[in-house]
Amino acid sequence: MLNTVRPTPYERAELRIAADEILSKIVELAMSRGIACRPMLVGSVSRSTWLAGDHDLDIFLAVPEDADLAEALELARSVAPVHEEKYAEHAYIHAKINGFDVDLVPCYLLKDASRIKSAVDRTPFHTKYVSERVKGLEDEVLLLKQFMKGIGVYGSELKVGGFSGYLSELLVLRYGSFPVVLECASSWRPGETIDLEAHSTTSHQDPLIVVDPVDPNRNVAAALTLNRMFQFTAAARCFLKEPDTTFFFPPDQKPISDEDLLKQIQERGSTLLLLDFEAPPMVEDVIFPQLRKAEESIRAMFKRNGFSVLRSDVDCHPVNGITRARMLFELDVWELPRIIRRQGPPIWEAEHLSRFLSSHPKPSSGPYIEDGRAIVEIQRKYTRASDLLEKEVGTLSLGRHLTMQVQKGHDIYVGSELVQVKDQGFRTFMAGYLVARFRMC
């Protein structure tokens, strides 16, 4: 297993050469422009905890605390003339250099982690902390990372809501080995707390609390969702009971075919509704929280109108150069009778009764009295969930960016119409949704 997850000497050398070339170029450019800038390699590559095949380089351009980050950003642009400018707390450069994905990130060069101005300023302190302690444990980290990757909980980006690389390294530092991490994780409960430096100063309400060794106010596991935490717990328990290489390297999820998709839709006997629209031009960590909030808004709309959602999910991926956002709702109650019953106040509450009757001036039946209360029967506006979604989705508050995109144009697919959506990203998403099977024992 280790030979599979551990980078080969050739890989290490190739990555090191690429990193050194970029670092040297930054130094040369900075000197020629009279800019005080210290480039540094950070992240898993800098501490030999990167997985074989992952050729990503994180290089920070650190400038003095009183300097302007804009100078470092301009330096990064010159290092990689062909690049994509991205934005987290502040702008950074993403580029492909000599076949490697490289992030060039401006930051401040600080002596004390308590003086950080943005989240990226912590990263050099993280690198120093782990590098000084992880020697001899690198293979344990690699096994843990690949295990997490294999079961689908690796990655702190909001699309995943899982374990970051730094978090996995801290778990190994805390427990000492990959097997012991699994043993301890298999009995985690909500609110589990790990504080390597015993210096926590803040109360956290997250599912897992791992106090940042370089910042006692920060929870390293803040991005980890409750579901991902216990997906890891369940898989750890199963692996300890019956180890298997498929935990590390599961079969690839294949896109579902037309035939299998139609078969699944028929066998489930529910109704699937897909809302499909062009995503706003933003990074995934901005889009996904908005998609999740929009998902909840639409679920609430269905509930208010008497429809019942069995399950739902969201996805976002490029299709022919355009990023599509998809929101999937599976309903176990998707069609209702035209008539609906409304219960009013007790008859003796005259003022409330008057308002109730005024708000239902022309009921289909009633008002009549049942158990001392006024009852009316009225016509529903929507008897089918698909009609409700089509007519009302543009009026919902889905977040400023998503609302604009939905109002600009969207498609709704119902049931077997989902086979009209052919792109491989959607078909893989649907295959995963319809299987929805995690490791449990």
DAFEN-V433537 format. One record per pair of residues at least 6 apart in sequence whose C-alpha atoms are under 7 Angstrom apart, sorted by the first residue. I is the first residue (numbers start at 0). J is the second residue. Records with the same first field share a line. If there is no record, write none. Layout:
# DAFEN-V433537
I->J / J
This chain:
# DAFEN-V433537
4->50 / 51 / 141
5->50 / 51 / 141
6->50 / 51
22->38
24->78
25->38 / 78
29->35 / 36
35->62
36->60 / 61 / 62
37->60 / 61 / 62
38->58 / 59 / 60 / 61
39->58 / 59 / 60
40->57 / 58 / 59
41->57 / 58 / 123 / 126
42->57 / 126
43->49
44->56
46->130
47->137
48->137 / 140 / 141
49->141
50->141
54->99 / 100
55->99 / 100 / 101
56->100 / 101 / 102
57->101 / 102 / 103
58->102 / 103 / 104
59->103 / 104 / 105 / 106
60->71 / 103 / 104 / 105 / 106
61->105 / 106 / 107 / 108
62->106 / 107 / 108
63->107 / 108
64->107 / 108 / 109
68->105 / 106
71->105
72->91 / 105
75->92 / 103
76->92
79->94
81->94
82->92 / 93 / 94
83->92 / 93 / 94
84->90 / 91 / 92 / 93
85->91 / 92 / 93
88->117
91->103 / 104 / 105
92->102 / 103 / 104
93->101 / 102 / 103
94->100 / 101 / 102
95->101
106->119 / 120
107->120
112->121 / 124 / 213 / 214
113->214
115->121
124->213
125->213
133->172
139->171 / 176 / 177
140->167 / 168 / 171 / 177
142->177
143->167 / 177
144->153 / 167
145->247
146->246 / 247
147->153
149->246 / 247 / 248 / 249
150->246
152->159 / 161 / 162 / 227 / 231
153->161 / 162 / 163
154->160 / 161 / 162 / 163
155->161 / 162 / 163 / 222 / 223
156->284
157->284 / 287 / 288
158->283 / 284 / 287
160->222 / 223 / 224 / 227
161->222 / 223 / 224 / 227
162->223
166->219 / 220
170->180
171->177 / 180
173->195
174->180
181->235
184->232 / 235
185->232 / 233 / 235 / 236
187->232
189->206 / 207
190->205 / 206 / 207 / 208
191->206 / 207 / 208
192->207 / 208 / 209
193->208 / 209 / 210
194->209 / 210
195->212
196->212
198->215
199->210 / 215 / 216
200->215 / 216
201->216
205->221
206->224 / 225
207->220
208->218 / 220
209->218 / 219 / 220
210->217 / 218 / 219
211->217 / 218 / 219
230->437
233->438 / 439
234->438 / 439
237->438 / 439 / 440
252->427
253->427
254->423 / 426 / 427 / 430
255->426 / 427 / 429 / 430
257->418
261->415
264->414 / 415
269->329 / 330 / 331
270->329 / 330 / 331 / 333 / 414
271->328 / 329 / 330 / 413 / 414
272->327 / 328 / 329 / 385 / 411 / 412 / 413 / 414
273->325 / 326 / 327 / 328 / 411 / 412 / 413
274->325 / 326 / 327 / 409 / 410 / 411 / 412
275->323 / 324 / 325 / 326 / 409 / 410 / 411
276->323 / 324 / 325 / 404 / 405 / 408 / 409 / 410
277->322 / 323 / 324 / 404
278->322 / 323 / 324 / 404
279->400 / 401 / 404
289->398
290->313
292->397
293->397
294->326
296->397
298->308
301->307
306->332 / 333 / 384
307->330 / 331 / 332 / 333
308->328 / 329 / 330 / 331
309->329 / 330 / 331
310->328 / 329
311->327 / 328 / 329
312->326 / 327 / 328
313->325 / 326 / 327
314->324 / 325 / 326
315->322 / 323 / 324 / 325
316->322 / 323 / 324 / 424
317->323
318->422
333->383 / 384
334->382 / 383 / 384
335->382 / 383
336->382
337->378 / 379 / 382
338->376 / 377 / 378 / 379
339->376 / 377 / 378 / 379
340->375 / 376 / 377
341->374 / 375 / 376
342->373 / 374 / 375
343->352 / 355 / 372 / 373 / 374
344->351 / 352 / 372 / 373
345->371 / 372 / 373
346->352 / 371 / 372 / 373
362->375 / 376 / 377
363->376 / 377 / 378
364->375 / 376 / 377
365->374 / 375 / 376
366->373 / 374 / 375
367->373 / 374 / 375
368->374
381->387
393->402 / 405 / 406
396->402
